[in-house]
Amino acid sequence: MKTAKEFDEAFDNGEDISEFVDWSASRRPNLEQKRVNLDLPIWMIERLDYEAKRLGVARQAIMKMFLAQHLEKAS
């Protein structure tokens, strides 16, 4: 068993720490997902699809990116 300091040092050094982690109990604070439904006009969907294709990402990714950028500016 490693101490917290040894664990942190191993992680910082890029060592494999997977044997010390219970992945079944892990979670990502503030990054949990929740599904929402959003109705948009067709012109918005077409513009989103255009931008997504231009950037080489999925529509959902471009929507998340736009929302995150807007929310960051609003903070």
N, C-alpha and C positions, 0 to 999 in steps of 0.2 A: 504494500500500500504506500502510495506517495503522499507527502504532505501537500498542502495547497501551494506552497511556494515551489516545491519540486514539480508539481503538476504544471504550474504556470510557466516555469522555466522550460520544461519539456515541450510545451505547446509553442512557446516563443522561439525555440530552436528548431521547430518544424518536425519534431519527433512524432511517431505514431502514438496517439494517446487513446485510441479507440477501445483498448481493453479496460480502460478505467472509466468509461462513459456508458451509462445505461440509456441507449438511444430510444428505447421504448417510452421513456419518461421525458424525453426532451421536447422542448417547445421553443417557438420564436416569439418572444414578447413583442407586442405591438405589430406583429407581422402575420398574425393568424388571419385566415381568409374567411370572408362571409359573402355569400352570393347575393347579388341584388339584380333586380330586373330594371331595365331602363328602356323606355320607348323613345325613339329618336325619329325625326323626319328623314325621309329618304335622302335628301340632299346632304345631310350631315353624315349619314352612313357612307355615301359615295365619297365625300371628302376625306373621311377617316380611312376608308379603304385605299384611296389614292396615296395618302401620306404613309400609310403602313407599307404599301408596296414599294414606294420610293425609298423608304428606310430599311426595307427587308425584314419587317417584323409583322406579327399578327395584329389584327384589329384590336384585340383586347390589350395588347402591350402598348399600343399607341394611345389608347384611351387612358390607361393607367399613368402613362408618362405625362400626358396633357393635364390630367387631374392633379398629379403630384406637383407639377410645375406651378400650376395656379394656386394650389394650397400653400406652397412654400412662399410664394409672393405675398399671399394674404396674411401670413403670420407676422 
